Amino acid sequence: MDVLEADLRDRDAAGLLQSWAEERQSAWLYRHVSDAESGHARQYLFLELAAAADRQATAWAGELARRGIPLPDWRPPLRARLVALLLRRMSPMTLRPLLAALKVRGLSVYAPTAHDADAERPHRALAGGNDLRAVVFGVNDGLVSNLSLICGVAGAGAGDQPVLLAGFAGLLAGSLSMAAGEYVSVRAQRELHDNQIALERAELALYPEAEAGELATIFEARGMDAAAARRAADALIADPDRALATLAREELGLDPDNLASPWRAAIASFLSFCIGAVLPLLPYAFAAGATALHAAVLVSAVALLLVGAVVTLFSGGRAVPAALRMLLIGLGAAGMTWVIGRALGVAVG
């Protein structure tokens, strides 16, 4: 406790004011989520979380008062007001990523229950995770973009060497762009999640009873008896590491042991795009002219059919219609680019 008190003393005024403002924002948003869940058992959960956030805001206000720091007028930030406005038209489940970014907890109530998760496990085993899904769509992006680029340059009347040069340039530029974009995106998401977990760790150390109460409320919302929920929450809070992992999962919907890696995502995007982008180029290693172009279209068509069929593992749709749809989209993009390239080639020529 001495360490915690020293930590409080060392915190600057800006940090204390930020903590107070964040708890005010959380309480305000919880009540809007509660209104959106009117008539549902989850309404009680978010009202309880709002009350808990109010109590923590009061605690921060007390610390500020002891230091002689006046509280500023508080009004919801623009982002919070926009999310509250969306909650009038959309469900909290749909807005879950936005709510999580604003540190709204208790979102795990929108995840499948343990029974549902067991029932879905065979389907998940077939569908794979987000990494596999990203790889499949990365291959598709590389395939369609580079096939279109090759068709456009070939349609303009360029020879094999310019087509090959454009194809390799498209492969390199596209794969690097995909990798950079994926790294930035996942890095930002990872930093958000790390910050949320760090905040949860600090609150667990400062307010273990309040965190236990929030956990008990979430367990009750999931169908546990009130007394059993409180016992389970108290048992978890007694083990800080286990408590942090459970709080992250139950309040934030995060798995601390399975956070996305920016480098892994970037490398996967780079390689998957390269795999797709190299397919239309392969025929140019064995043929030339119109023969190579026709072979590139044929190879890409087969790959598009396969990608379309694989996508159904994630969507649950029928393989044949999905494969044909992917074929039409990919060849349609390539055909339009060829027509544009042909027109430009004629105009320039």
N, C-alpha and C positions, 0 to 999 in steps of 0.2 A: 504493500500500500504506500510505503514511503517513496518507492520508485515512481508510482503513478502520480502522487502528489507533486513530486519534483518535475515530472513531465508536464503537469498542468501549469506549474509556475514558469516553466521555460517556454511555454507556447506564447507566441507574440499575439498582439491584439488582433492583427489581420487574420491569423489562423483561427482564433476563437470566434471572431465575427463570421467567418466563413462557415464554421461548424454550426453555429446558431442559425444562419440563413439556410443552410442545407436541410436542417431538421424542420424548419418552418416550411420550406418548399415540399419536403416529403409529406408532412402532415396535410398540407393543402392538396397535393395530388392524390393521396390516399382517399380523401373524402370524395374527390371527383371519380375515382375508380369505384368507390363504394356506391356512389349514385348510379354509375353505369351498371352495377351488379344488383340493383334494387330488386328485392324479391327472391334473391338467391342466397344460399348459405354463405357464399363468399363475401356478401355485403358486410356481415358481422366481422369477418377476418380483417378487412381493410379498415373498418372503423376502429378496431382494436389497435391495428398498426398505426393509425393516425393518432390515437391517444398516446401510444408509446413514443411516437416522434415528438408530440407536444411536451411530454415529460422530459425528454432529452434536451429539447430546445430550452425549456425552463431551467434545466441544470446549467447549460451553457450561459444563459442569461444571468444566472446567479453568480457564476464565476466572473463574468464581465462586470457585474455590479460591484463585486468585492474589489476589483481592480480600479474602480472608478471610471469605467469606460461606458459612455452612454450608448444605448441601443438606437440604431437608426430606424427611420420608418421603413417598413418592409412591404413590398408588393411582389407578387409572383413575377419571375423573369419571363421574357418573351417566349423562350422555348417551352417553359412550363404552361404558359397560357395557350400556346398553339396546340400542345398535346391535350390539354383540357378541352379545347374546342373540338378536336378530333374525336374525343371520347363521347361526344354527343351524337356522333354519326357512326362510329366504329366500335367494335368490341375491344376490351382490354387485351384479349388473346391476340387479336390482330396487331395491336400496338405494342406488344410485349417488348420488341427491341428498343423502341423509343422510351418506354417506361423504365427499362433496365438502365439505359444510358443516363436517366435522371435519378438513379439510385432508389427507385421504387422496389420494395422487397415483396416477398410473398408470392412472386410470380410462378413459383414451382407448382402452385395449385392448378395451373393450366397445363402442366405436363401430365403424361399418362400415369395412372396409379401403378403400384407394384404389380397388381394382377394384370392390368392392361399391358404393361411392359413385357411380362412373361408371354402373354398371348401373341405379341407382335414380334417376338424375337426371331422366329423363323423367317418372317418377311424382311426383317432388318439384315439378317444374315445373307439373304439374296441381294438386297438392295445396296448393301455396303454403306460406308459413311460418307461424310462430306468430302473427304480427300478423293475417294474414287469418283464421286460425282464431278468434282472439279476437274479431274483428269479427263474424263469423258468429254465434257464440254470444252476443255482446252484443245483436245484433238479436233473437235468439230470446228472450233474457231480458226485454227490453223489451216485446216483443210479447205474450208469455204473461202477464206480470205486469200490464200495463195493461189487456189485454182482460179478465182476471179481475176487476180492480178495477172497471172500467166495468160489467161484468155484475152484480157484487155490488151496486153502488149502484143500478143500474137495477132489479134484482130486488127491492130494498127499496121500490120504488114512487116513487123520487125523480124529479123532473122533469129536463128536458134541462139546465138550468143547473147543478144540483148534479152531474149526471153529467159535464158538461164541466169543472167546477171540480175534481172528484175526479180526472178523467183527466189534467188538466194538472199537478195537484199530484203525482200518481203519476209522471208523466214527469219532472218536475223533481227530486223527491226520489230517485227510483230512479237517474237518470243521475248526479246528484251523489254519491250513495252508492257507485255502481259506480266512478266516477272516483277518489274518495278511497281506496276499498279497493285499487284497482289501483295507485295511486301509492304507497301505504304498502308494499304487497307487493313491487312491483318495486324500490322504493328500498332496502328491506332486502336484497333479493337483489343489487342492484348494489353496495351497500356491502360485502357479503360477498365478492363477486368482486373488487372493487377492493383489499380487504385481502389476499386471497389472492395477487393479482398483485404487490402491493407487497412481501409477504413473499418471494415467489419472486425478485423483483428484488434484494432484500437478500442472500438466500442465494446468488444467482448471483455477486454481487460478492465475498462473503466466501469462498465455497467453490466456485470454478469447476470444480475437478477432481471434486469429489463430484457436482455437478450433471451433469457430462459422463458420469460413471459411471452415474447414474440413467437418463439419456437412452439410453445404449448398451444398458442392460438392457431398456428398453422397446422399443427397435428390435429387439433379439434376440427378444423375446416376440412381435413381429409377423412374425417369420420371416426376419430378416436374418442373414447370416453374422456371427459374433462380431467378426472383424477389420473387416469393412465397417461394422458398427454403431458400433464405436469410432471409426473414421475420420470417419463422418458426424457423430457427436456432437462430436468435437474441432473439426471445421470449423464447426459451429454455434456452439459456445462462443466461438470467436474473434471472432464478430460479436455484441456484447452485445444489440443491439436484436432481431436475428433470433433469437438464442438465447432471449430472454425470451418472444417470441411462440411459439416452438416449445415451450418448457417449459410455458407456459400451456395450450397445446392438448394436448400429450402427457401431462402430469402431472395437470393440473386439468380437462381437457376443456372449456376456455374459449377463446373467440376474443377477444383483447383489442381488436380493431378492430370488433367487432360485439356489444358489451355492450348490454343492454336499457336504454332511456331511460325513466325514471319518468314524465316529462311526456308523452312520446309515447304511452305505454301508457294514461295517464289520459285524455288527449284522445280516443284511439281508443275507449276504453270509454264515455266520455260521449256521443260522437257516435253510436256504434252502438246504444246503448241508446235514445237519442232517436229514431233512425230506426224502431226496432221499436215503441216506445211510441206514436209519433204515428199509426201506421197505424189502430188501432181508433178514433182520434179523428176521422179525416178525414171519415167519413160525416156526423158531426154538423155539419159546415160546410155541408152541402147538404140535409139532411133533419132530421126531428125525430121524437120518440116511438119507437114500436115499429119504424117503418121505418128510422130511424137505427141502432137497436140491431141489427136483422137485417142491415143492410148492414155494420155493424162486424164482426159475426161472419163474414159472407161474405168480406170483405176479409182478415180475419185468417186464415181457413181457407186461402185461396189462398196467403197469405204463409207459413203454416206448412208447406204442401206444398212450396213452393220452398226454404225453409230446410232441411227434411228431406232434400230431394234434394241440396242443396249440401253438407250434412254428409258425404255418402258420398264426396266428393272427398278427405276426410281419413281416413275409416274404410275405404274400399275396398269397402264393402258395395253392395247393390243399391239403386237409387234409389227404385223404387216402394214396396217394403216400408218403407224408412226414412222416406219422405215420409208414408205412411199412419200410421206409428207416431207421428211428430211431430204429425200432425193430431189423432190420438186423445188424445195427452197434453195438448196445448194446449187443445183443446175440452173435454176432461174436467175440467181445472182451472177453466176458465171456467164450465162447467156446475155444478160443485160450489159455486163461489162465488155463482152466481146463486141456487141453491137455498138456501144459507145466508142470503143477503141477503133473499130472499123470506120465509123463516121469521122473520127478525128484524123485517122490515117489518110482517108480520102481527101479531107479538107486541107490537111497540111501538104499532102503530096501534090 
